[in-house]
């Protein structure tokens, strides 16, 4: 496997220089995969925000969602936009970079520097494409644990994330309970539902239906399944919002016109918005990574690794949990968070649960939800005190 | 416009002979369209079930949904499967063909014999493709009214339909109140929501992304955008079911295997099911018709034709309405039916409303819901008595 990140031909700018830091592990430290395969050598790319204290006790791992990357804060090098969790990670924010050493790593299978299907297979000198091994959420977390070893960090003060990031949080707490002091799984589930698998399958089929996908070999063939990936993104994007949010934002308002066109133009603002979401996404994301990461989410079923009992995944855990859901999230509805809470309670864990009233849908975890900020700040501050971290300097 | 239905090259069997009856109107009876255009000559294909009585007072119009056709009952000539409303239309069923003369016409824009984008443009001797005019729900209903004139039926005893069929029911009651004695709009809305427009736009973009779509000219180019249409169908199909139904039917059950494949096969039954839904759909449906009919639904906003007041659409109506919704229908949720009911009440109409408790989602209107059958039978029987139709013969 190549030790160099292969920038996507379609990406603008010097992506290779923009991934932040990265480490390629020696070949004797292969990433062992749930599939039975391995990634060797493994590369993990990450960004950090804030400063690690002398005791290495203030490390705060942030896990990204399906289409995220290590740019939780700061400015994204491709889009030029703020990091995906700009609302939560930064000086004075709930995940306070004046106080914590925030680490965010690109997941294995991703396309921002960590090992993924775009890597060059040394056996063929061509990108792996679909010969890259299928990975799981647990594989992603294993790679992050290797990164922490590399950084010399034994225990995380906290691990937090929404959606697929929340799946990683749960996996962290289950796989490495002693390494996680506090855990903040947001808008997530301990297993992916049939409906969510179905939506992912639509996205994958849209990508695979694009002849430019070239059976996964588009990088070596010099094509890019832009249209298929855009359709996948459009379908997924609807699931990230609520019906109420779509109605509030767009309703049936027409886009740049006074009357219906009686054509197939984007008459409605919601159509124009979706097309924009699709077309901008393909500039920053790799189609095969989309296949691999959706597959990892679909495969996620934490209880399955513990004899079917989710409570067993957390038995005897000393981690402090705060489980968060949103009333209008129909992709990861509150019932899924409650299942996690029930399992944590049954496993004897320390857990609090908050459901926030919002019409913003699943994406609420990325957006301005003031009540959420106040609550999460409270949870983080209390956990920091319990961990013996110095109180936050008052302004 | 060709007066002959052009069978899709991809359809098996003698579709031309299978459309049931059809009429092509004289050129001086063009279908005037909301777009300002017209369809000339207009062809309408339909099927009937049961016998028209001497007074022509037992005509029961059934309106089909997006992907339906005139085969509400009987055996579908392409799929060999029962008609789409086999649960509701037939001898002894709520829409009793021993008692009523049931008419079901293929909508304008459709692909089972009525005028649509597959028709041959006499100016070019090629299928219209995207040069076929964009049509609306009101255009569909106008064409049906012309069919009724052709059949010599002045007033319908009842008009019924679910989903887009329900939109036609509402349009019928608004446009031709004196021609509709009773109306049964099921699982529908008086206007299409932003979320529903968004899902339709994903489907259209999936079709248009397929290079075999050929900018709409696939019939003349000898191609067929099967993959794009299949993706469109897959995305739509998810919206027809509820999360609970998907969980009950499939959950995370694997398809024909004991363990995860760690490949991109259809590991999960829900994936296999969706792929099957997509691939069988393209054997019976035309991609351009899918574009036109989804567009018609998106454009539907009944109140817009009445100064923004839905109540005005039904002001003074003597039609007896029964509005039906399902608890788990998230595509046309109960709130949309309630808006219709409020408007009917405000307009002084005679209306009853029933919400059925079911986990079957939007598709419940096509499925076995015993409470629905009993209720709709009661509504139909009472309306028949009010209309002076003879009481049903008892077995």
Interface residues (C-beta under 8 A of the other chain):
Chain A: X34 X35 X36 X37 X130 X133 X134 X191 X192 X193 X194 X195 X197 X198 X199 X201 X202 X204 X205 X206 X208 X209 X210 X211 X227 X228 X230 X231 X234 X235 X238 X241 X243 X246 X247 X249 X250 X251 X252 X260 X262 X263 X264 X266 X267 X268 X270 X271 X274 X275 X278 X291 X295 X298 X299 X301 X330 X333
Chain B: X34 X35 X36 X37 X130 X133 X134 X191 X192 X193 X194 X195 X197 X198 X199 X201 X202 X204 X205 X206 X208 X209 X210 X211 X227 X228 X230 X231 X234 X235 X238 X241 X243 X246 X247 X249 X250 X251 X252 X260 X262 X263 X264 X266 X267 X268 X270 X271 X274 X275 X278 X291 X295 X298 X299 X301 X330 X333
